[in-house]
Amino acid sequence: MSGMNVWVPVRDESAVVNGLRSYRWWVAAGARFRLASAPGVRISVAELEPSDAMRLASDFAAVLGESEATYGG
């Protein structure tokens, strides 16, 4: 998807991508979009409805908590 995208730095791209899939969000691992920056995920928000933004933020926070506990090292 093109348009407005948000880059969110994360410790483990795969854990976040897979975690968000369990909440039915599809985001892209950042590896193919970055050259020298730290790991992250790319979220296309061009068609994100304002009413869904809070749910995405909440689900993202939950996944970050899970990924830190599970994959954070």
Biopython code that builds the backbone (N, CA, C, O; Angstrom):
import numpy as np
from Bio.PDB.StructureBuilder import StructureBuilder

atoms = [
    (1, "MET", "N", (0.844, -1.166, 0.000)),
    (1, "MET", "CA", (0.000, 0.000, 0.000)),
    (1, "MET", "C", (0.893, 1.234, 0.000)),
    (1, "MET", "O", (1.949, 1.236, 0.633)),
    (2, "SER", "N", (0.489, 2.249, -0.683)),
    (2, "SER", "CA", (1.259, 3.477, -0.702)),
    (2, "SER", "C", (0.495, 4.559, 0.032)),
    (2, "SER", "O", (-0.626, 4.342, 0.491)),
    (3, "GLY", "N", (1.097, 5.704, 0.136)),
    (3, "GLY", "CA", (0.459, 6.807, 0.826)),
    (3, "GLY", "C", (1.216, 7.155, 2.080)),
    (3, "GLY", "O", (2.444, 7.078, 2.107)),
    (4, "MET", "N", (0.515, 7.532, 3.103)),
    (4, "MET", "CA", (1.119, 7.924, 4.367)),
    (4, "MET", "C", (1.516, 6.690, 5.155)),
    (4, "MET", "O", (0.696, 5.808, 5.414)),
    (5, "ASN", "N", (2.796, 6.639, 5.535)),
    (5, "ASN", "CA", (3.309, 5.513, 6.303)),
    (5, "ASN", "C", (3.976, 6.022, 7.567)),
    (5, "ASN", "O", (4.517, 7.128, 7.602)),
    (6, "VAL", "N", (3.929, 5.201, 8.602)),
    (6, "VAL", "CA", (4.555, 5.527, 9.875)),
    (6, "VAL", "C", (5.611, 4.467, 10.147)),
    (6, "VAL", "O", (5.348, 3.271, 10.027)),
    (7, "TRP", "N", (6.806, 4.913, 10.516)),
    (7, "TRP", "CA", (7.901, 4.006, 10.876)),
    (7, "TRP", "C", (7.952, 3.938, 12.391)),
    (7, "TRP", "O", (8.065, 4.968, 13.056)),
    (8, "VAL", "N", (7.870, 2.736, 12.941)),
    (8, "VAL", "CA", (7.917, 2.559, 14.389)),
    (8, "VAL", "C", (9.102, 1.665, 14.730)),
    (8, "VAL", "O", (9.103, 0.488, 14.368)),
    (9, "PRO", "N", (10.107, 2.192, 15.416)),
    (9, "PRO", "CA", (11.238, 1.364, 15.819)),
    (9, "PRO", "C", (10.798, 0.283, 16.806)),
    (9, "PRO", "O", (10.044, 0.553, 17.740)),
    (10, "VAL", "N", (11.270, -0.927, 16.593)),
    (10, "VAL", "CA", (10.985, -2.049, 17.491)),
    (10, "VAL", "C", (12.258, -2.870, 17.656)),
    (10, "VAL", "O", (13.180, -2.775, 16.847)),
    (11, "ARG", "N", (12.296, -3.658, 18.688)),
    (11, "ARG", "CA", (13.468, -4.484, 18.931)),
    (11, "ARG", "C", (13.480, -5.708, 18.005)),
    (11, "ARG", "O", (14.530, -6.090, 17.489)),
    (12, "ASP", "N", (12.313, -6.313, 17.801)),
    (12, "ASP", "CA", (12.219, -7.549, 17.015)),
    (12, "ASP", "C", (11.090, -7.416, 15.998)),
    (12, "ASP", "O", (9.915, -7.556, 16.338)),
    (13, "GLU", "N", (11.456, -7.144, 14.755)),
    (13, "GLU", "CA", (10.467, -6.931, 13.697)),
    (13, "GLU", "C", (9.527, -8.121, 13.534)),
    (13, "GLU", "O", (8.310, -7.946, 13.469)),
    (14, "SER", "N", (10.080, -9.317, 13.469)),
    (14, "SER", "CA", (9.256, -10.513, 13.236)),
    (14, "SER", "C", (8.240, -10.725, 14.344)),
    (14, "SER", "O", (7.087, -11.061, 14.074)),
    (15, "ALA", "N", (8.655, -10.532, 15.582)),
    (15, "ALA", "CA", (7.738, -10.726, 16.704)),
    (15, "ALA", "C", (6.586, -9.736, 16.636)),
    (15, "ALA", "O", (5.442, -10.102, 16.903)),
    (16, "VAL", "N", (6.871, -8.495, 16.284)),
    (16, "VAL", "CA", (5.821, -7.479, 16.210)),
    (16, "VAL", "C", (4.898, -7.742, 15.026)),
    (16, "VAL", "O", (3.677, -7.667, 15.162)),
    (17, "VAL", "N", (5.475, -8.049, 13.865)),
    (17, "VAL", "CA", (4.650, -8.337, 12.688)),
    (17, "VAL", "C", (3.720, -9.521, 12.972)),
    (17, "VAL", "O", (2.520, -9.447, 12.708)),
    (18, "ASN", "N", (4.265, -10.586, 13.498)),
    (18, "ASN", "CA", (3.443, -11.771, 13.781)),
    (18, "ASN", "C", (2.437, -11.508, 14.895)),
    (18, "ASN", "O", (1.307, -11.994, 14.837)),
    (19, "GLY", "N", (2.832, -10.754, 15.893)),
    (19, "GLY", "CA", (1.910, -10.420, 16.972)),
    (19, "GLY", "C", (0.740, -9.595, 16.479)),
    (19, "GLY", "O", (-0.405, -9.847, 16.857)),
    (20, "LEU", "N", (1.019, -8.603, 15.633)),
    (20, "LEU", "CA", (-0.070, -7.777, 15.108)),
    (20, "LEU", "C", (-0.983, -8.571, 14.181)),
    (20, "LEU", "O", (-2.177, -8.284, 14.088)),
    (21, "ARG", "N", (-0.433, -9.560, 13.501)),
    (21, "ARG", "CA", (-1.294, -10.421, 12.666)),
    (21, "ARG", "C", (-2.335, -11.132, 13.516)),
    (21, "ARG", "O", (-3.465, -11.338, 13.074)),
    (22, "SER", "N", (-1.962, -11.506, 14.727)),
    (22, "SER", "CA", (-2.926, -12.189, 15.592)),
    (22, "SER", "C", (-4.088, -11.272, 15.971)),
    (22, "SER", "O", (-5.156, -11.748, 16.357)),
    (23, "TYR", "N", (-3.882, -9.966, 15.861)),
    (23, "TYR", "CA", (-4.944, -8.989, 16.099)),
    (23, "TYR", "C", (-5.589, -8.530, 14.789)),
    (23, "TYR", "O", (-6.407, -7.610, 14.782)),
    (24, "ARG", "N", (-5.218, -9.172, 13.690)),
    (24, "ARG", "CA", (-5.733, -8.867, 12.347)),
    (24, "ARG", "C", (-5.250, -7.537, 11.777)),
    (24, "ARG", "O", (-5.957, -6.889, 11.005)),
    (25, "TRP", "N", (-4.029, -7.132, 12.167)),
    (25, "TRP", "CA", (-3.380, -5.973, 11.565)),
    (25, "TRP", "C", (-2.258, -6.486, 10.676)),
    (25, "TRP", "O", (-1.552, -7.425, 11.045)),
    (26, "TRP", "N", (-2.092, -5.891, 9.530)),
    (26, "TRP", "CA", (-1.020, -6.275, 8.609)),
    (26, "TRP", "C", (-0.059, -5.115, 8.475)),
    (26, "TRP", "O", (-0.414, -4.067, 7.936)),
    (27, "VAL", "N", (1.144, -5.294, 8.956)),
    (27, "VAL", "CA", (2.194, -4.291, 8.859)),
    (27, "VAL", "C", (3.394, -4.949, 8.187)),
    (27, "VAL", "O", (3.468, -6.175, 8.097)),
    (28, "ALA", "N", (4.321, -4.139, 7.720)),
    (28, "ALA", "CA", (5.498, -4.667, 7.028)),
    (28, "ALA", "C", (6.721, -4.598, 7.930)),
    (28, "ALA", "O", (6.970, -3.583, 8.580)),
    (29, "ALA", "N", (7.476, -5.683, 7.962)),
    (29, "ALA", "CA", (8.773, -5.645, 8.630)),
    (29, "ALA", "C", (9.631, -4.613, 7.909)),
    (29, "ALA", "O", (9.566, -4.491, 6.686)),
    (30, "GLY", "N", (10.420, -3.885, 8.654)),
    (30, "GLY", "CA", (11.161, -2.775, 8.077)),
    (30, "GLY", "C", (12.409, -3.138, 7.300)),
    (30, "GLY", "O", (12.978, -2.276, 6.631)),
    (31, "ALA", "N", (12.854, -4.379, 7.365)),
    (31, "ALA", "CA", (14.130, -4.752, 6.755)),
    (31, "ALA", "C", (14.240, -4.331, 5.288)),
    (31, "ALA", "O", (15.299, -3.874, 4.858)),
    (32, "ARG", "N", (13.188, -4.476, 4.533)),
    (32, "ARG", "CA", (13.288, -4.149, 3.107)),
    (32, "ARG", "C", (13.176, -2.658, 2.826)),
    (32, "ARG", "O", (13.373, -2.233, 1.687)),
    (33, "PHE", "N", (12.864, -1.854, 3.836)),
    (33, "PHE", "CA", (12.706, -0.417, 3.646)),
    (33, "PHE", "C", (13.855, 0.399, 4.224)),
    (33, "PHE", "O", (13.898, 1.611, 4.017)),
    (34, "ARG", "N", (14.769, -0.213, 4.930)),
    (34, "ARG", "CA", (15.819, 0.548, 5.612)),
    (34, "ARG", "C", (17.204, 0.164, 5.106)),
    (34, "ARG", "O", (17.433, -0.958, 4.653)),
    (35, "LEU", "N", (18.106, 1.108, 5.193)),
    (35, "LEU", "CA", (19.494, 0.856, 4.830)),
    (35, "LEU", "C", (20.377, 0.810, 6.059)),
    (35, "LEU", "O", (21.174, -0.114, 6.223)),
    (36, "ALA", "N", (20.241, 1.797, 6.920)),
    (36, "ALA", "CA", (21.131, 1.866, 8.070)),
    (36, "ALA", "C", (20.414, 2.083, 9.393)),
    (36, "ALA", "O", (21.065, 2.112, 10.437)),
    (37, "SER", "N", (19.121, 2.231, 9.382)),
    (37, "SER", "CA", (18.401, 2.489, 10.627)),
    (37, "SER", "C", (18.174, 1.197, 11.408)),
    (37, "SER", "O", (18.341, 0.090, 10.895)),
    (38, "ALA", "N", (17.795, 1.380, 12.638)),
    (38, "ALA", "CA", (17.520, 0.237, 13.514)),
    (38, "ALA", "C", (16.245, -0.479, 13.060)),
    (38, "ALA", "O", (15.478, 0.070, 12.269)),
    (39, "PRO", "N", (16.012, -1.705, 13.555)),
    (39, "PRO", "CA", (14.800, -2.438, 13.189)),
    (39, "PRO", "C", (13.528, -1.643, 13.488)),
    (39, "PRO", "O", (13.476, -0.845, 14.424)),
    (40, "GLY", "N", (12.518, -1.881, 12.674)),
    (40, "GLY", "CA", (11.241, -1.204, 12.859)),
    (40, "GLY", "C", (10.173, -1.848, 12.003)),
    (40, "GLY", "O", (10.453, -2.757, 11.221)),
    (41, "VAL", "N", (8.967, -1.382, 12.151)),
    (41, "VAL", "CA", (7.871, -1.823, 11.294)),
    (41, "VAL", "C", (7.300, -0.605, 10.585)),
    (41, "VAL", "O", (7.336, 0.512, 11.100)),
    (42, "ARG", "N", (6.779, -0.846, 9.408)),
    (42, "ARG", "CA", (6.186, 0.210, 8.585)),
    (42, "ARG", "C", (4.686, -0.010, 8.572)),
    (42, "ARG", "O", (4.199, -1.073, 8.187)),
    (43, "ILE", "N", (3.963, 1.013, 8.999)),
    (43, "ILE", "CA", (2.513, 0.933, 9.068)),
    (43, "ILE", "C", (1.928, 1.929, 8.081)),
    (43, "ILE", "O", (2.180, 3.130, 8.182)),
    (44, "SER", "N", (1.152, 1.436, 7.133)),
    (44, "SER", "CA", (0.461, 2.312, 6.192)),
    (44, "SER", "C", (-0.815, 2.800, 6.862)),
    (44, "SER", "O", (-1.683, 2.007, 7.228)),
    (45, "VAL", "N", (-0.917, 4.108, 7.016)),
    (45, "VAL", "CA", (-2.052, 4.675, 7.738)),
    (45, "VAL", "C", (-2.951, 5.531, 6.854)),
    (45, "VAL", "O", (-3.873, 6.176, 7.352)),
    (46, "ALA", "N", (-2.696, 5.544, 5.565)),
    (46, "ALA", "CA", (-3.460, 6.393, 4.653)),
    (46, "ALA", "C", (-4.957, 6.096, 4.714)),
    (46, "ALA", "O", (-5.773, 7.010, 4.600)),
    (47, "GLU", "N", (-5.319, 4.839, 4.891)),
    (47, "GLU", "CA", (-6.735, 4.470, 4.910)),
    (47, "GLU", "C", (-7.222, 4.064, 6.295)),
    (47, "GLU", "O", (-8.312, 3.510, 6.439)),
    (48, "LEU", "N", (-6.412, 4.342, 7.312)),
    (48, "LEU", "CA", (-6.797, 4.010, 8.685)),
    (48, "LEU", "C", (-7.868, 4.992, 9.165)),
    (48, "LEU", "O", (-7.650, 6.203, 9.194)),
    (49, "GLU", "N", (-8.995, 4.462, 9.528)),
    (49, "GLU", "CA", (-10.088, 5.290, 10.033)),
    (49, "GLU", "C", (-9.735, 5.772, 11.442)),
    (49, "GLU", "O", (-9.160, 5.016, 12.226)),
    (50, "PRO", "N", (-10.069, 7.006, 11.766)),
    (50, "PRO", "CA", (-9.781, 7.502, 13.110)),
    (50, "PRO", "C", (-10.330, 6.595, 14.210)),
    (50, "PRO", "O", (-9.715, 6.448, 15.266)),
    (51, "SER", "N", (-11.476, 5.994, 13.960)),
    (51, "SER", "CA", (-12.068, 5.112, 14.972)),
    (51, "SER", "C", (-11.234, 3.858, 15.197)),
    (51, "SER", "O", (-11.341, 3.226, 16.248)),
    (52, "ASP", "N", (-10.401, 3.488, 14.218)),
    (52, "ASP", "CA", (-9.547, 2.306, 14.359)),
    (52, "ASP", "C", (-8.180, 2.638, 14.952)),
    (52, "ASP", "O", (-7.456, 1.737, 15.373)),
    (53, "ALA", "N", (-7.823, 3.915, 14.987)),
    (53, "ALA", "CA", (-6.494, 4.305, 15.453)),
    (53, "ALA", "C", (-6.258, 3.908, 16.907)),
    (53, "ALA", "O", (-5.173, 3.435, 17.246)),
    (54, "MET", "N", (-7.240, 4.089, 17.758)),
    (54, "MET", "CA", (-7.083, 3.722, 19.171)),
    (54, "MET", "C", (-6.924, 2.212, 19.331)),
    (54, "MET", "O", (-6.130, 1.751, 20.152)),
    (55, "ARG", "N", (-7.675, 1.447, 18.550)),
    (55, "ARG", "CA", (-7.555, -0.012, 18.626)),
    (55, "ARG", "C", (-6.171, -0.453, 18.163)),
    (55, "ARG", "O", (-5.565, -1.330, 18.779)),
    (56, "LEU", "N", (-5.663, 0.147, 17.082)),
    (56, "LEU", "CA", (-4.323, -0.179, 16.602)),
    (56, "LEU", "C", (-3.286, 0.154, 17.674)),
    (56, "LEU", "O", (-2.395, -0.651, 17.946)),
    (57, "ALA", "N", (-3.399, 1.324, 18.277)),
    (57, "ALA", "CA", (-2.444, 1.713, 19.315)),
    (57, "ALA", "C", (-2.485, 0.749, 20.495)),
    (57, "ALA", "O", (-1.441, 0.365, 21.021)),
    (58, "SER", "N", (-3.669, 0.363, 20.907)),
    (58, "SER", "CA", (-3.815, -0.565, 22.023)),
    (58, "SER", "C", (-3.249, -1.941, 21.689)),
    (58, "SER", "O", (-2.532, -2.536, 22.494)),
    (59, "ASP", "N", (-3.573, -2.442, 20.498)),
    (59, "ASP", "CA", (-3.060, -3.747, 20.074)),
    (59, "ASP", "C", (-1.544, -3.707, 19.923)),
    (59, "ASP", "O", (-0.854, -4.663, 20.276)),
    (60, "PHE", "N", (-1.029, -2.601, 19.401)),
    (60, "PHE", "CA", (0.421, -2.460, 19.231)),
    (60, "PHE", "C", (1.110, -2.490, 20.592)),
    (60, "PHE", "O", (2.134, -3.153, 20.760)),
    (61, "ALA", "N", (0.548, -1.771, 21.563)),
    (61, "ALA", "CA", (1.117, -1.761, 22.915)),
    (61, "ALA", "C", (1.114, -3.161, 23.516)),
    (61, "ALA", "O", (2.080, -3.568, 24.162)),
    (62, "ALA", "N", (0.029, -3.893, 23.302)),
    (62, "ALA", "CA", (-0.039, -5.266, 23.821)),
    (62, "ALA", "C", (1.020, -6.139, 23.181)),
    (62, "ALA", "O", (1.675, -6.926, 23.864)),
    (63, "VAL", "N", (1.193, -6.006, 21.877)),
    (63, "VAL", "CA", (2.194, -6.811, 21.168)),
    (63, "VAL", "C", (3.600, -6.441, 21.630)),
    (63, "VAL", "O", (4.439, -7.323, 21.813)),
    (64, "LEU", "N", (3.869, -5.156, 21.820)),
    (64, "LEU", "CA", (5.188, -4.749, 22.304)),
    (64, "LEU", "C", (5.466, -5.355, 23.675)),
    (64, "LEU", "O", (6.580, -5.805, 23.944)),
    (65, "GLY", "N", (4.470, -5.367, 24.529)),
    (65, "GLY", "CA", (4.651, -5.989, 25.843)),
    (65, "GLY", "C", (4.930, -7.470, 25.728)),
    (65, "GLY", "O", (5.781, -8.000, 26.442)),
    (66, "GLU", "N", (4.220, -8.148, 24.835)),
    (66, "GLU", "CA", (4.429, -9.583, 24.613)),
    (66, "GLU", "C", (5.795, -9.829, 23.984)),
    (66, "GLU", "O", (6.490, -10.765, 24.377)),
    (67, "SER", "N", (6.191, -9.013, 23.021)),
    (67, "SER", "CA", (7.449, -9.272, 22.329)),
    (67, "SER", "C", (8.617, -8.993, 23.262)),
    (67, "SER", "O", (9.620, -9.704, 23.206)),
    (68, "GLU", "N", (8.518, -7.982, 24.118)),
    (68, "GLU", "CA", (9.589, -7.721, 25.057)),
    (68, "GLU", "C", (9.739, -8.871, 26.050)),
    (68, "GLU", "O", (10.851, -9.271, 26.394)),
    (69, "ALA", "N", (8.606, -9.390, 26.501)),
    (69, "ALA", "CA", (8.650, -10.486, 27.465)),
    (69, "ALA", "C", (9.123, -11.786, 26.817)),
    (69, "ALA", "O", (9.833, -12.576, 27.439)),
    (70, "THR", "N", (8.727, -11.996, 25.573)),
    (70, "THR", "CA", (9.024, -13.262, 24.912)),
    (70, "THR", "C", (10.335, -13.254, 24.159)),
    (70, "THR", "O", (11.105, -14.213, 24.226)),
    (71, "TYR", "N", (10.593, -12.156, 23.431)),
    (71, "TYR", "CA", (11.729, -12.130, 22.528)),
    (71, "TYR", "C", (12.795, -11.102, 22.907)),
    (71, "TYR", "O", (13.834, -11.017, 22.252)),
    (72, "GLY", "N", (12.548, -10.332, 23.945)),
    (72, "GLY", "CA", (13.409, -9.196, 24.251)),
    (72, "GLY", "C", (14.808, -9.534, 24.706)),
    (72, "GLY", "O", (15.673, -8.659, 24.713)),
    (73, "GLY", "N", (15.060, -10.766, 25.085)),
    (73, "GLY", "CA", (16.415, -11.148, 25.487)),
    (73, "GLY", "C", (16.689, -10.694, 26.817)),
    (73, "GLY", "O", (17.784, -10.921, 27.334)),
]
sb = StructureBuilder()
sb.init_structure("model")
sb.init_model(0)
sb.init_chain("A")
sb.init_seg("    ")
for serial, (resi, resn, name, xyz) in enumerate(atoms, 1):
    if name == "N":
        sb.init_residue(resn, " ", resi, " ")
    sb.init_atom(name, np.array(xyz, "f"), 0.0, 1.0, " ", f" {name:<3s}", serial, name[0])
structure = sb.get_structure()
